[in-house]
Amino acid sequence: MASFILVPGAWHGAWCWSLLAPLLEKAGHRVFTPELSQTPPGANPLPLWARQIAALAATAPEPAILVGHSRGGLVISEAAGLAPHSIARLVYLSGFLLTAGQTMQSTMAQPEAGAEPDYLRPARGRCLTVAAEAIIPRFYHLTNPETARSAAARQHPEPLGTFSAAATLPPPHIPRAYIECTEDRVLPLALQRAMHAALPCAQIFTLPADHSPFFSVPAQLATTLLATV
């Protein structure tokens, strides 16, 4: 039995794992889907979130497998540095796997990222949101339409501080896996591959999915995660 800690990406919460978590539990594993803590306007939430995930990993009965989707990749890298003995593996699900000092902002400026993300909008409390008309085409274009509409309605503002937060290099002794999403319109496949080329992973998996494989291909994603145990 393994313990999975699923960390959502920007604009998402624990709700995004609703289809995936039961599949992992059915296979006999423990699954934790924490809701990341709220932070004061203007604050960088990354250290707080990393401490939250590190503390949760320390309570698991065995070293946990951390799964970070998109921005969640930053969180699991930082958490691993805080609780290296509580973590068995880091899994980046179309996630930001960054070298020390890199930021999401600088990464999205790389040529592999394609055009500048013009779908972001400022929001109250020094946050960013995704333009309503861009949510489904960017995040859920291969997802069941009803699920996509429900997910789009649940997205919430992301603190601006996460985009300029400098990454921490994940501890080299913790095995890493990367799950590519070939049809991703947020983090293009070329960018995903550039990231895991810069920080090689022990396992590389590829899914025919949009940026939200927990909705578009939950069964395939569950099978893939079980292969990391």
ABEGO torsion letter per residue (X at the ends): XBBBBBBBBBGBBAAAAAAAAAAAAAAGBBBBBBBBBBBBBGBBAAAAAAAAAAAAAAABABBBBBBBBEAAAAAAAAAAAABAAABABBBBBGBBBBBBGBBAAAAAABAAAEBBBAABBBBBGGBBBBBAAAAAAAAAAABBAAAAAAAAAABBBBBAAAAABBBBBBBAABBBBBBBBAABAABBAAAAAAAAAABBBABBBBBBBBABAAAABAAAAAAAAAAAX
